[in-house]
Amino acid sequence: MTDQTLAAKPPPSFWVVAGVGFVWNCIGAYFYIQARLDPDAVMGSAPQEMRDYVAGMPLWANIGYGFGIWGSLRDRC
């Protein structure tokens, strides 16, 4: 191998950090999907004030939440 090939290869710590970041973003995507498919099950143990807050979120906040979740997951793929 040449020196250029060795210089272009990322260190193992990069892959560890990338793997942890990918799993973290997958967890966020999982919670997003669960919140959209069955919000009552996700919010079942939350206090009534929290349920009211989430139910009353404006459309722009929901859109921003979705873009944030899927954008962060897309950056890791």
Backbone as XML, in Angstrom:
<?xml version="1.0"?>
<chain id="A" units="angstrom">
  <residue number="1" name="MET">
    <atom name="N" x="0.836" y="-1.186" z="0.000"/>
    <atom name="CA" x="0.000" y="0.000" z="0.000"/>
    <atom name="C" x="0.874" y="1.240" z="0.000"/>
  </residue>
  <residue number="2" name="THR">
    <atom name="N" x="0.350" y="2.276" z="-0.587"/>
    <atom name="CA" x="1.087" y="3.530" z="-0.632"/>
    <atom name="C" x="0.719" y="4.396" z="0.570"/>
  </residue>
  <residue number="3" name="ASP">
    <atom name="N" x="1.474" y="5.446" z="0.763"/>
    <atom name="CA" x="1.185" y="6.359" z="1.871"/>
    <atom name="C" x="-0.149" y="7.071" z="1.683"/>
  </residue>
  <residue number="4" name="GLN">
    <atom name="N" x="-0.540" y="7.305" z="0.437"/>
    <atom name="CA" x="-1.824" y="7.966" z="0.181"/>
    <atom name="C" x="-2.982" y="7.073" z="0.580"/>
  </residue>
  <residue number="5" name="THR">
    <atom name="N" x="-2.883" y="5.782" z="0.367"/>
    <atom name="CA" x="-3.950" y="4.857" z="0.744"/>
    <atom name="C" x="-4.086" y="4.792" z="2.259"/>
  </residue>
  <residue number="6" name="LEU">
    <atom name="N" x="-2.978" y="4.740" z="2.965"/>
    <atom name="CA" x="-3.026" y="4.693" z="4.417"/>
    <atom name="C" x="-3.554" y="5.994" z="5.005"/>
  </residue>
  <residue number="7" name="ALA">
    <atom name="N" x="-3.248" y="7.106" z="4.396"/>
    <atom name="CA" x="-3.715" y="8.395" z="4.901"/>
    <atom name="C" x="-5.211" y="8.571" z="4.689"/>
  </residue>
  <residue number="8" name="ALA">
    <atom name="N" x="-5.777" y="7.949" z="3.675"/>
    <atom name="CA" x="-7.194" y="8.112" z="3.377"/>
    <atom name="C" x="-8.072" y="7.215" z="4.246"/>
  </residue>
  <residue number="9" name="LYS">
    <atom name="N" x="-7.518" y="6.222" z="4.904"/>
    <atom name="CA" x="-8.304" y="5.290" z="5.710"/>
    <atom name="C" x="-8.597" y="5.911" z="7.081"/>
  </residue>
  <residue number="10" name="PRO">
    <atom name="N" x="-9.875" y="5.974" z="7.476"/>
    <atom name="CA" x="-10.186" y="6.564" z="8.781"/>
    <atom name="C" x="-9.752" y="5.637" z="9.920"/>
  </residue>
  <residue number="11" name="PRO">
    <atom name="N" x="-9.456" y="6.201" z="11.077"/>
    <atom name="CA" x="-9.030" y="5.385" z="12.211"/>
    <atom name="C" x="-10.215" y="4.600" z="12.796"/>
  </residue>
  <residue number="12" name="PRO">
    <atom name="N" x="-9.946" y="3.551" z="13.555"/>
    <atom name="CA" x="-11.033" y="2.761" z="14.161"/>
    <atom name="C" x="-11.942" y="3.590" z="15.064"/>
  </residue>
  <residue number="13" name="SER">
    <atom name="N" x="-11.401" y="4.608" z="15.717"/>
    <atom name="CA" x="-12.248" y="5.430" z="16.587"/>
    <atom name="C" x="-13.354" y="6.129" z="15.790"/>
  </residue>
  <residue number="14" name="PHE">
    <atom name="N" x="-13.075" y="6.445" z="14.532"/>
    <atom name="CA" x="-14.102" y="7.049" z="13.677"/>
    <atom name="C" x="-15.284" y="6.103" z="13.535"/>
  </residue>
  <residue number="15" name="TRP">
    <atom name="N" x="-15.004" y="4.825" z="13.295"/>
    <atom name="CA" x="-16.079" y="3.852" z="13.096"/>
    <atom name="C" x="-16.862" y="3.611" z="14.377"/>
  </residue>
  <residue number="16" name="VAL">
    <atom name="N" x="-16.195" y="3.685" z="15.508"/>
    <atom name="CA" x="-16.902" y="3.528" z="16.790"/>
    <atom name="C" x="-17.866" y="4.696" z="17.000"/>
  </residue>
  <residue number="17" name="VAL">
    <atom name="N" x="-17.378" y="5.900" z="16.794"/>
    <atom name="CA" x="-18.224" y="7.081" z="16.967"/>
    <atom name="C" x="-19.352" y="7.088" z="15.934"/>
  </residue>
  <residue number="18" name="ALA">
    <atom name="N" x="-19.057" y="6.728" z="14.702"/>
    <atom name="CA" x="-20.090" y="6.680" z="13.659"/>
    <atom name="C" x="-21.149" y="5.632" z="13.990"/>
  </residue>
  <residue number="19" name="GLY">
    <atom name="N" x="-20.729" y="4.478" z="14.508"/>
    <atom name="CA" x="-21.677" y="3.426" z="14.875"/>
    <atom name="C" x="-22.571" y="3.845" z="16.027"/>
  </residue>
  <residue number="20" name="VAL">
    <atom name="N" x="-21.995" y="4.485" z="17.043"/>
    <atom name="CA" x="-22.797" y="4.965" z="18.173"/>
    <atom name="C" x="-23.779" y="6.035" z="17.702"/>
  </residue>
  <residue number="21" name="GLY">
    <atom name="N" x="-23.328" y="6.942" z="16.853"/>
    <atom name="CA" x="-24.215" y="7.971" z="16.320"/>
    <atom name="C" x="-25.351" y="7.390" z="15.495"/>
  </residue>
  <residue number="22" name="PHE">
    <atom name="N" x="-25.047" y="6.380" z="14.714"/>
    <atom name="CA" x="-26.087" y="5.743" z="13.899"/>
    <atom name="C" x="-27.138" y="5.071" z="14.779"/>
  </residue>
  <residue number="23" name="VAL">
    <atom name="N" x="-26.697" y="4.347" z="15.801"/>
    <atom name="CA" x="-27.646" y="3.695" z="16.720"/>
    <atom name="C" x="-28.485" y="4.745" z="17.443"/>
  </residue>
  <residue number="24" name="TRP">
    <atom name="N" x="-27.852" y="5.830" z="17.879"/>
    <atom name="CA" x="-28.577" y="6.904" z="18.565"/>
    <atom name="C" x="-29.668" y="7.480" z="17.662"/>
  </residue>
  <residue number="25" name="ASN">
    <atom name="N" x="-29.352" y="7.724" z="16.411"/>
    <atom name="CA" x="-30.340" y="8.277" z="15.484"/>
    <atom name="C" x="-31.410" y="7.250" z="15.123"/>
  </residue>
  <residue number="26" name="CYS">
    <atom name="N" x="-31.076" y="5.976" z="15.104"/>
    <atom name="CA" x="-32.090" y="4.933" z="14.881"/>
    <atom name="C" x="-33.084" y="4.891" z="16.028"/>
  </residue>
  <residue number="27" name="ILE">
    <atom name="N" x="-32.591" y="5.089" z="17.251"/>
    <atom name="CA" x="-33.492" y="5.127" z="18.401"/>
    <atom name="C" x="-34.459" y="6.300" z="18.265"/>
  </residue>
  <residue number="28" name="GLY">
    <atom name="N" x="-33.961" y="7.447" z="17.854"/>
    <atom name="CA" x="-34.836" y="8.599" z="17.639"/>
    <atom name="C" x="-35.876" y="8.339" z="16.570"/>
  </residue>
  <residue number="29" name="ALA">
    <atom name="N" x="-35.474" y="7.694" z="15.486"/>
    <atom name="CA" x="-36.424" y="7.361" z="14.421"/>
    <atom name="C" x="-37.469" y="6.365" z="14.910"/>
  </residue>
  <residue number="30" name="TYR">
    <atom name="N" x="-37.042" y="5.403" z="15.730"/>
    <atom name="CA" x="-37.977" y="4.428" z="16.296"/>
    <atom name="C" x="-39.034" y="5.135" z="17.157"/>
  </residue>
  <residue number="31" name="PHE">
    <atom name="N" x="-38.599" y="6.052" z="18.010"/>
    <atom name="CA" x="-39.544" y="6.778" z="18.856"/>
    <atom name="C" x="-40.463" y="7.664" z="18.028"/>
  </residue>
  <residue number="32" name="TYR">
    <atom name="N" x="-39.950" y="8.245" z="16.966"/>
    <atom name="CA" x="-40.780" y="9.063" z="16.087"/>
    <atom name="C" x="-41.876" y="8.217" z="15.440"/>
  </residue>
  <residue number="33" name="ILE">
    <atom name="N" x="-41.488" y="7.058" z="14.929"/>
    <atom name="CA" x="-42.475" y="6.177" z="14.295"/>
    <atom name="C" x="-43.518" y="5.719" z="15.303"/>
  </residue>
  <residue number="34" name="GLN">
    <atom name="N" x="-43.076" y="5.349" z="16.501"/>
    <atom name="CA" x="-44.014" y="4.918" z="17.536"/>
    <atom name="C" x="-44.971" y="6.049" z="17.915"/>
  </residue>
  <residue number="35" name="ALA">
    <atom name="N" x="-44.467" y="7.253" z="18.007"/>
    <atom name="CA" x="-45.308" y="8.390" z="18.367"/>
    <atom name="C" x="-46.335" y="8.687" z="17.281"/>
  </residue>
  <residue number="36" name="ARG">
    <atom name="N" x="-45.997" y="8.422" z="16.033"/>
    <atom name="CA" x="-46.938" y="8.681" z="14.938"/>
    <atom name="C" x="-47.943" y="7.537" z="14.750"/>
  </residue>
  <residue number="37" name="LEU">
    <atom name="N" x="-47.521" y="6.297" z="14.961"/>
    <atom name="CA" x="-48.412" y="5.161" z="14.739"/>
    <atom name="C" x="-49.368" y="4.916" z="15.904"/>
  </residue>
  <residue number="38" name="ASP">
    <atom name="N" x="-48.887" y="5.052" z="17.135"/>
    <atom name="CA" x="-49.723" y="4.784" z="18.306"/>
    <atom name="C" x="-49.376" y="5.752" z="19.428"/>
  </residue>
  <residue number="39" name="PRO">
    <atom name="N" x="-49.810" y="7.004" z="19.314"/>
    <atom name="CA" x="-49.428" y="8.001" z="20.319"/>
    <atom name="C" x="-49.980" y="7.702" z="21.710"/>
  </residue>
  <residue number="40" name="ASP">
    <atom name="N" x="-51.123" y="7.028" z="21.799"/>
    <atom name="CA" x="-51.680" y="6.719" z="23.117"/>
    <atom name="C" x="-50.802" y="5.742" z="23.887"/>
  </residue>
  <residue number="41" name="ALA">
    <atom name="N" x="-50.211" y="4.787" z="23.207"/>
    <atom name="CA" x="-49.330" y="3.832" z="23.881"/>
    <atom name="C" x="-48.043" y="4.505" z="24.340"/>
  </residue>
  <residue number="42" name="VAL">
    <atom name="N" x="-47.516" y="5.426" z="23.535"/>
    <atom name="CA" x="-46.281" y="6.120" z="23.887"/>
    <atom name="C" x="-46.518" y="7.078" z="25.053"/>
  </residue>
  <residue number="43" name="MET">
    <atom name="N" x="-47.629" y="7.774" z="25.038"/>
    <atom name="CA" x="-47.913" y="8.773" z="26.061"/>
    <atom name="C" x="-48.752" y="8.219" z="27.211"/>
  </residue>
  <residue number="44" name="GLY">
    <atom name="N" x="-48.920" y="6.912" z="27.274"/>
    <atom name="CA" x="-49.790" y="6.307" z="28.280"/>
    <atom name="C" x="-49.428" y="6.644" z="29.710"/>
  </residue>
  <residue number="45" name="SER">
    <atom name="N" x="-48.151" y="6.678" z="30.025"/>
    <atom name="CA" x="-47.742" y="6.937" z="31.406"/>
    <atom name="C" x="-47.404" y="8.403" z="31.665"/>
  </residue>
  <residue number="46" name="ALA">
    <atom name="N" x="-47.529" y="9.242" z="30.663"/>
    <atom name="CA" x="-47.213" y="10.665" z="30.819"/>
    <atom name="C" x="-48.360" y="11.374" z="31.537"/>
  </residue>
  <residue number="47" name="PRO">
    <atom name="N" x="-48.049" y="12.437" z="32.280"/>
    <atom name="CA" x="-49.120" y="13.214" z="32.919"/>
    <atom name="C" x="-50.023" y="13.877" z="31.879"/>
  </residue>
  <residue number="48" name="GLN">
    <atom name="N" x="-51.214" y="14.209" z="32.279"/>
    <atom name="CA" x="-52.198" y="14.784" z="31.361"/>
    <atom name="C" x="-51.701" y="16.092" z="30.754"/>
  </residue>
  <residue number="49" name="GLU">
    <atom name="N" x="-50.955" y="16.884" z="31.508"/>
    <atom name="CA" x="-50.432" y="18.146" z="30.980"/>
    <atom name="C" x="-49.496" y="17.904" z="29.804"/>
  </residue>
  <residue number="50" name="MET">
    <atom name="N" x="-48.681" y="16.871" z="29.920"/>
    <atom name="CA" x="-47.749" y="16.538" z="28.831"/>
    <atom name="C" x="-48.511" y="16.052" z="27.603"/>
  </residue>
  <residue number="51" name="ARG">
    <atom name="N" x="-49.531" y="15.250" z="27.811"/>
    <atom name="CA" x="-50.349" y="14.783" z="26.673"/>
    <atom name="C" x="-51.011" y="15.957" z="25.971"/>
  </residue>
  <residue number="52" name="ASP">
    <atom name="N" x="-51.531" y="16.896" z="26.755"/>
    <atom name="CA" x="-52.168" y="18.076" z="26.161"/>
    <atom name="C" x="-51.162" y="18.922" z="25.390"/>
  </residue>
  <residue number="53" name="TYR">
    <atom name="N" x="-49.957" y="19.042" z="25.932"/>
    <atom name="CA" x="-48.910" y="19.814" z="25.257"/>
    <atom name="C" x="-48.546" y="19.197" z="23.916"/>
  </residue>
  <residue number="54" name="VAL">
    <atom name="N" x="-48.355" y="17.888" z="23.895"/>
    <atom name="CA" x="-47.988" y="17.206" z="22.651"/>
    <atom name="C" x="-49.137" y="17.251" z="21.651"/>
  </residue>
  <residue number="55" name="ALA">
    <atom name="N" x="-50.357" y="17.071" z="22.125"/>
    <atom name="CA" x="-51.512" y="17.095" z="21.230"/>
    <atom name="C" x="-51.736" y="18.488" z="20.649"/>
  </residue>
  <residue number="56" name="GLY">
    <atom name="N" x="-51.333" y="19.529" z="21.371"/>
    <atom name="CA" x="-51.558" y="20.893" z="20.907"/>
    <atom name="C" x="-50.383" y="21.502" z="20.159"/>
  </residue>
  <residue number="57" name="MET">
    <atom name="N" x="-49.375" y="20.693" z="19.824"/>
    <atom name="CA" x="-48.225" y="21.234" z="19.098"/>
    <atom name="C" x="-48.651" y="21.691" z="17.707"/>
  </residue>
  <residue number="58" name="PRO">
    <atom name="N" x="-48.167" y="22.848" z="17.270"/>
    <atom name="CA" x="-48.538" y="23.329" z="15.938"/>
    <atom name="C" x="-47.918" y="22.463" z="14.841"/>
  </residue>
  <residue number="59" name="LEU">
    <atom name="N" x="-48.482" y="22.584" z="13.667"/>
    <atom name="CA" x="-48.029" y="21.791" z="12.525"/>
    <atom name="C" x="-46.564" y="22.044" z="12.210"/>
  </residue>
  <residue number="60" name="TRP">
    <atom name="N" x="-46.112" y="23.286" z="12.280"/>
    <atom name="CA" x="-44.717" y="23.594" z="11.950"/>
    <atom name="C" x="-43.754" y="22.904" z="12.907"/>
  </residue>
  <residue number="61" name="ALA">
    <atom name="N" x="-44.153" y="22.716" z="14.163"/>
    <atom name="CA" x="-43.288" y="22.029" z="15.121"/>
    <atom name="C" x="-43.204" y="20.538" z="14.792"/>
  </residue>
  <residue number="62" name="ASN">
    <atom name="N" x="-44.308" y="19.946" z="14.386"/>
    <atom name="CA" x="-44.301" y="18.540" z="13.985"/>
    <atom name="C" x="-43.471" y="18.328" z="12.723"/>
  </residue>
  <residue number="63" name="ILE">
    <atom name="N" x="-43.559" y="19.253" z="11.789"/>
    <atom name="CA" x="-42.764" y="19.156" z="10.562"/>
    <atom name="C" x="-41.282" y="19.289" z="10.886"/>
  </residue>
  <residue number="64" name="GLY">
    <atom name="N" x="-40.944" y="20.242" z="11.737"/>
    <atom name="CA" x="-39.549" y="20.416" z="12.143"/>
    <atom name="C" x="-39.012" y="19.195" z="12.875"/>
  </residue>
  <residue number="65" name="TYR">
    <atom name="N" x="-39.822" y="18.604" z="13.721"/>
    <atom name="CA" x="-39.433" y="17.391" z="14.445"/>
    <atom name="C" x="-39.145" y="16.259" z="13.459"/>
  </residue>
  <residue number="66" name="GLY">
    <atom name="N" x="-40.026" y="16.096" z="12.493"/>
    <atom name="CA" x="-39.824" y="15.050" z="11.489"/>
    <atom name="C" x="-38.570" y="15.275" z="10.650"/>
  </residue>
  <residue number="67" name="PHE">
    <atom name="N" x="-38.368" y="16.506" z="10.192"/>
    <atom name="CA" x="-37.153" y="16.808" z="9.417"/>
    <atom name="C" x="-35.898" y="16.576" z="10.245"/>
  </residue>
  <residue number="68" name="GLY">
    <atom name="N" x="-35.946" y="16.944" z="11.515"/>
    <atom name="CA" x="-34.789" y="16.747" z="12.381"/>
    <atom name="C" x="-34.451" y="15.281" z="12.568"/>
  </residue>
  <residue number="69" name="ILE">
    <atom name="N" x="-35.464" y="14.471" z="12.807"/>
    <atom name="CA" x="-35.237" y="13.038" z="13.018"/>
    <atom name="C" x="-34.726" y="12.380" z="11.743"/>
  </residue>
  <residue number="70" name="TRP">
    <atom name="N" x="-35.436" y="12.562" z="10.648"/>
    <atom name="CA" x="-35.049" y="11.874" z="9.418"/>
    <atom name="C" x="-33.795" y="12.467" z="8.796"/>
  </residue>
  <residue number="71" name="GLY">
    <atom name="N" x="-33.566" y="13.755" z="8.986"/>
    <atom name="CA" x="-32.337" y="14.361" z="8.490"/>
    <atom name="C" x="-31.111" y="13.844" z="9.214"/>
  </residue>
  <residue number="72" name="SER">
    <atom name="N" x="-31.223" y="13.678" z="10.527"/>
    <atom name="CA" x="-30.072" y="13.164" z="11.274"/>
    <atom name="C" x="-29.801" y="11.701" z="10.940"/>
  </residue>
  <residue number="73" name="LEU">
    <atom name="N" x="-30.839" y="10.929" z="10.721"/>
    <atom name="CA" x="-30.637" y="9.528" z="10.356"/>
    <atom name="C" x="-30.063" y="9.420" z="8.949"/>
  </residue>
  <residue number="74" name="ARG">
    <atom name="N" x="-30.514" y="10.262" z="8.052"/>
    <atom name="CA" x="-30.029" y="10.231" z="6.685"/>
    <atom name="C" x="-28.542" y="10.584" z="6.622"/>
  </residue>
  <residue number="75" name="ASP">
    <atom name="N" x="-28.094" y="11.507" z="7.472"/>
    <atom name="CA" x="-26.679" y="11.889" z="7.469"/>
    <atom name="C" x="-25.778" y="10.746" z="7.889"/>
  </residue>
  <residue number="76" name="ARG">
    <atom name="N" x="-26.298" y="9.784" z="8.609"/>
    <atom name="CA" x="-25.479" y="8.664" z="9.083"/>
    <atom name="C" x="-25.435" y="7.512" z="8.082"/>
  </residue>
  <residue number="77" name="CYS">
    <atom name="N" x="-26.348" y="7.502" z="7.135"/>
    <atom name="CA" x="-26.385" y="6.380" z="6.186"/>
    <atom name="C" x="-25.459" y="6.597" z="5.016"/>
  </residue>
</chain>
